[in-house]
Every structure is written in structure tokens, then in C-alpha cells.
Amino acid sequence: MTSQTTDHLRRRNLSRVLTVLHEEGARSRAELTREVGLSRSTMAGVVADLVKLGLVTESTPTHTGGAGRPSGVVRLAGDVVAVAVNPEVDAVHVGLVGLGGRVIKHVRIEIPDTEVATIVGLAAATVRGMLAGDPMRVLGLGLAIPGQVRTRDGVVRQATHLGWSEVPIVAEVAKATGLRSWAANAATLAMRAESRFGAGKGVADLVYLIGGASGVGGGAVMGGRLLTGAAGYAGEFGHTVVRPGGARCHCGAAGCLEAEVDQATLLAAAGLDAADAARLGERLTQRLGGDPDLALAALVAELAGLLAIAVRNAVNVFNPQAIVLSGFLAALHDAARVDLVGDAVASIREGVAVRDAALGEEQLMIGAAELVWAELLADPAGFLAGA
């Protein structure tokens, strides 16, 4: 076996073991050996290499008196983090996320405008503040952008709610922070987070829809693989037409889901500010229970009916195992208590589960960090060599 082949196998094994730990959590070395299918001696070398790289720790085995040598527990290093940034129309979210989808810090900073310089400056200053005096090992920065992103060079082709067009956001953020940076569509990243750690884990065929301050987005996983489309822009469920001839959308069409069903309208009707969006579901439950607010009930029913059109179309086209709803769309569905898939083709809708996202406000932080972790997991040694 040539040295080149040996090095390739070593790097592949590092990737496989680190990925298991990232997705499933701490494991004993014996469990890793069984799950990954390596010999004990090979696994010992892989774990030793990951420890040297500073990516994992291994506890000292404790002898229990049973037969055989006890196995130490391998855990992800707690000081290895990625920075996550998600700009929205009303605020920029910045977080620190560890391996395994562990959100360590998450702050929301209201913004005076959506100018690129404003958001980049605030994000960079927030990152510096988060890391001041904290011995974290930062491996990169991921940006979750509410718009279309050309992932190969990190250029935002169009983010209409932010007023951005052809913005080299990755280059701007990397310059301001000094961190290796990546960017992708926010809804796609939120779906990746839910697929890996949340409501979509283990689901091979999934449709995901998220609603937030910057509109409605989504994505689909089919056969366990993310559908990206020819240019990487697939999954724009927010631009499904649900009311022909309806309200004009930012995209230029009329009657799109995100033009007809928006967070601001629901928040205003529920008497909440943008900063209280996480409380929307709770508030709707309060206002619609007991002696219900009839005007609010009528609005919720109308908007849920429009959402059902988009969901029905997605079910008929993709034949998924599950529909995962997130953000204000989950709150809307829970409040309306309507069957979103009832009008889909009978044979296609059979067995389709409609679920709320499990990761809450943290899914965009986790998803943005996955941009960094994807690079690390693919080749841990190579990634760190270029750090």
C-alpha cells in the first residue's frame, strides 16, 4: 500500500469517526469501533489523531471489574466553535456553536438599516465581543442569508427583503472578522439543522418550510439528499402562488405565499412586536382559547388555508414522508388546527406526518455553523492544516 493510499484512508477514517460523534454524541471507543466498522487498533489510532488535532477528548477508562479491558469515552472538544451569523430585516443574529449542534451563545442585535456595511460591522463587532477573554478555538464563520446565494464564491445574488443584489458577502465578512467564511440560503441551512439534529433526523424524504421576518423559505431532502437545483436555488416554497392576482411579492409576481402569509401581519394582529416573535404560538393559543378573538380567529383561518395550498402542492410534487414547519408557520398551523395535507392526492398523502421544527430559535445558528462543520468533517486533518 502506497503512502498516498495510507494517508487517504487515514483521512477518511478521521472523517467517518468525527461525523458519528458530531451527529450522535459521545461514544466509547468500543462503540465507535462497532459503528464505524474499523479494527480496534485502527480505531485507537484514529482517536489518538483526533485528540492530537484538538477535536475530541477521551476519558481515562474506569475498570468495572468485568471481563476485558474497559473502554474510554470519546467526546467532542468543548472549546472548538464556529461563528454563526443570520441577518434579517429587523435584526442580525450572531452565535457561537460547538460541534454536535451545541449553541453556546446567541444574541440578537436590532439594526437601524439593512445596508451591507451596517450588518457586517455589527456582526464583526459582536463576534469580537463574544470572543474577548474567551479561550475558544474558532474554526470559521457561517452566514445564513434570507435570499439566493451562489455558494461557490459566497455572493448573494438576490436578497430582496434586505435590498441586496450581487453582494460578495463572504468576502466582506471574512475581511471584517479575519475568519474563513461560507454562506448559503437561510431556509436551506435551517432545514439541514433539522435534518441532522431535529424533527427531520432519520427522514429520507422531507419537505421543510420556515417563516420569519424576511419571508418564507424552504427546502427538500429526497432519498436522503438535499435537492439543490441546477444553480443551488431550489426550495423557494415562499414563491408558490397561493392566491392568483393577489398581493404583489418582492420577487415581482403576485399572490406568492410569502406575500399573502407574513409574520408582521400575524404579530400585529396578536399584539406582539418583532422582538417577541418566539412568543407568537403562545399568544395565539391564549387569544383563541376560551372566549376567542373572532377577528384574529378569522385571520388565522384565512392564512392557514393559504398555507395549506402550498403544502398540498409540495406533497403532490415531492411525495415526502414528513412536512416540517418552522417559525411563524408552525405557530400558525398549531393555532388553526387544520389538516394541511387533506386536499393532496389521496395515495400521495398517506402516511405524511406534519411536524413542528424541534430546534426553535437556534436552528439558523446551528444551520449556519454546519457550513463550517461540513468543511471540517469532510477532511479534519486537511481543514486544520489550512487554518
N, C-alpha and C positions, 0 to 999 in steps of 0.2 A: 504494500500500500504506500503510495507516494505521500510526501509530507503535505502536499496541497490537498489531497483527499482526506488525510487525517484532520487537517485544520478545518475543512468544510464540515466534516462530521461533528467535530467538537463544537463549532459554532451552531450547528443545527440542534445539537443536544442542549446547549445553553438556552436556545430559543424555546424549545419544547418545554423544558422544566420551568423556566421563568413564566411562560404563558400559563401553565397549570396553576402555579402559585398566584398569579395575577387574577385569574378567573375564579379559582376555587378556594383560595386561602391557604393557611398554614397546613403543612403535611409533614409527617415523619418521613425520614429518608426511605424507610421500608415501603411506605405507601406510595411515594413518588416512584420508586423502582417498579412497583407493580403497575401503576397507572401509565407510566411513560413506556414501559417495556424495555428497560435497559438492564444490564447486568449490575450486580451490587458494586463491583469495582469501578465500572464506568460511572455509575451514579455518584459514587464517592468523589471521583474526580470532577464531575460536573458541579456538584455542590461546593466543593473546595474552590473552584474557579469563580463561581458566583459570589462566594464570600469575599474572595480577593478583589473582585470588581466592586464590592461595596453594595451589592444589590440585595443580598439576603444575609440573614444571620442563622446560625444553627446552635440550638441549646445543647448543653452537655447532657448526654444520656444518663438517666437515673435507673440504676439496677433495681428491678422489682422482685427479684428472687425467682423469676420464672426461667424457663429454659431458653437458651440462646442469648446473643448479645443484644442489649436494648438499643433502640434507635433514637437519635436526637431529632428534635422537631425543627424543620426549616421554615423560617418566616421571612416575609419581605422586609427589607430595611425600612425603618420608620422615618429616616431623615431624607429619603430620596423623593423629590416632589417635582411636579410640573405646574407652571402657572397657567391659569385658565382665564380668558377674557371674553365677555359677551356684551357687545354694545347693543343697546335698544334705543328706541326713540325718546325715552324719558330718563334713562339712566345707563350707566355702564357697570356691569358686574365683574368683579375680579376675585379670583380664588387661588388657593394653593391646594393641590390634590396629590395624594400619595398613590403609589401603586396599589392595585386592588380596589380602585374606585373610592378611596377614603378621602373625603373632603375635610381638610384641616382648618382652612379659613375661607370665609366668603363674605364679601362686603358689597353693598350696593351704593353707588355714588350718583346722585342726581346730577344731570348735566344741563348747562344753560342753552346748548345748541348741539347739533349733530355734526358739526364740522370735523373733518378728519383730524386736524391739529388739536382740537379740543379733546376728543376722545383718546387719541394716542397719548397726549400729555397727561391727562388724568390717570390713564391706565398705568403709564410708566411711573408716575409719582406714587401711586398706590402700591405698586409692586415693590418699590424701594422701601416704602414704609413698612410693608408686611415683613420684609426680609431683614430689616435693620436689627442687628444684635441677635438674629436667629440663625443658628448653625445649620440651616437647611442646605441640602445639595440639590440645586435647581438644574434640571436637565433640558429644559426647553419651555416654550410657550405655545399654547394652542388658542386659536381665535374661533369662536362660534359666531358666524356672521348671518344676520337675517336677510339673506339675499343670495344671489348666484355668485359662486366663487370658482375661478379657474385654479384648481388645486395644484397644478404643476408649478406655478410660479406665485401663487397667493395673491392674484389680482381679483378684486371684486368687480365683476363685470357690471352688475347692477344690484343695488340695494335701495329700492325706490323709497321705502319709508325713511331711510336715513338721508336720502338725497345724494347717494354716492353712485358714481359711474366711472368705470375703468380706474379704480383706486388701487395702487400697489401696496395694500395694507400690510402684508407680511414684511416687505422691505422697510416700511415706515416704523413698524413696531420693533423689528429687530434692531434698527438703528437707535431707537429711543431707549431700549432696555438692555441691549447687548446680549440678548438671548436668541438662540436658534428658534425660529418660529415657523408655524404652519397655520393654515386657515382652511375652513370648509363651511358649508351651509349649516346653520344652527340646528334646523329641524333634523337634518340627517345625522348630526352628531348626537342630538338628544336621543334619537332612535338607536344609535349604536350603543349608547349608555344603557338604555332599557333592554336591549337585546343581550348585552353582556352581563348585566348585574340586576336587572329589574323585571318588569312584567313580561318581557319578551324572551327571557332566558330559556333556552331549550326549545324555542318555537322556530321551526324551519321556514314557515310561510306566514309572514306578518305584514300588516299594514299599520302604519303609525301616523297619527295626526296630532299636531300641537297648535294651540292658540295662545298668543301672547300679545304684548304691547305693539309688536311690529307686524302683526298679521297672523295668518295661518300657514303652516308648512307641514311637511310630512315626508314620508319615505316608505319604501317597501323592501322586505327581505324575502326572497323566493328561493326555495331549495337551500336555505342557509347562506345565501349570498346576497349582498346588498345590490339592489338594482340602481345603477348609476346613469344609464343612458349614454348616448354617443359622446356627449361633451361633459358628462358628470352632473347634469342639472335635473335628473329625473326626480319625481316625487312632489311636484308642485300642486298638491291637492287643494291648496288655497285658491287656485285659479280654475277649479271645476265650476262650471256655470250652474248655479242653483236657482236663479231667477232671471230668465231671459228678458233683456231690456231693463234690468234693474239698475241699481246704483253703479256709477262709474268707478272702476277699480284703478289703482295706481298703475296696473300693467297696461291700461288703455282699453280693456274690454269692459263689458257691462254685466252685472249680475254675478260676479265671482263670489265664491264662498266667503273670502276674507273681506269683501266689500259689503256683504249683506250681514255677516255674523262677526261682530268685532268686540273686543274686550272692553273698549271705552264705553260703548253703549250699555253693556251689562253692568259695569261698575257704577256708572251714573245712576242707572235705574235702582241699583241695590244700595245707593248712598255711600259708596266707597271711593277712596282716592286710588290713584295708580300704585302708590306705595303699599296699598293694602290688598293687592290682587290675590295674594295667597289665601286671604280670608273669604274670597268670593263664595266658595262652596258652602261654608258655614253660614254666611249671611243669607244666601238664597234659601237654605233649609229653614232658617228662622222666620224669614218673611213669607214663606209659602206654607208653613205649617199652621195648625190651629185655625186662626182667623186670617186667611191668606190675603195678601195684597193682590187684588184681582188684576190690576194693570200690569204688575210685574209678572203674574202668572201667565197672562196673555202673551207678553213679550217672550218669555221663556219658551212657551209652546210654539210660537212662530219661529223662533231661531232654531229650536231643536228640530223642527220639521225641515228646515233648510239644511241643517247638518245631516239629517237622515238621507237626503238626496245624494249628498257627496259620499256618504258611507256606502249607500246602496250601489253607487257606480263603482266604487273601489272593490266591493265584494264581488260584483259581477265580472269585473275585468281581471282581478288577481286571484280569486278563489282562495283566500287566506284561511289559516287556522284561527287566527285571532286578529281583532282590531284593538289597538291600544290608543286610548285618548289621553291627552295631557293638557296641562294649562287650563285656561278657562273653558275649553271644550269638555273636559272631564266634569267640571263643576256644572256646566250647562246640562250635560246628559244626566248627571245624578239628580239634578233638580227637576228635570222634565219627566224622568222615568218613562221614557218612550222606547219602543223597540226600534232600534236604528237599522236593523237588517231585515225587518219583516217584509219589506217590499222587494227584496232581492229575489232572483230566480230560486225557486224552492230547493232544487237539488244542490245549488251552489251554497246557499246559506246554511245548510245542515251542519251542525257542529261548530259554527263560528262563534267564538267567545268574544264578547266585548268587555275590555278591561280598562280600568284606570291605570295610568302610569304609576310605578311604585317609588320612584326616586324623588318625586316632588320638585322643589325649587333647585335641588342640586344636580338635576340631570344634565343641564347645559354645562355646568362646571366639569362634571365627570366626562361628558362627551368631548369637550374641548381638550381636556387632558389626554384623552385617548389618541389624539393626533400625535402627541409626543410619545406615548407608550407604544403605539403601533410601530414607530421607527425603532424604539429600543428593543421591543420584543422580537422583531424580525432578525436582529443581529446584535445582541447585547455587547459583545466584545468590540465589534466594528463601530457601533454607535458611540461607545465611550472613548474609543481611540480617536474619534473625530471631534470630541467635545472640547 
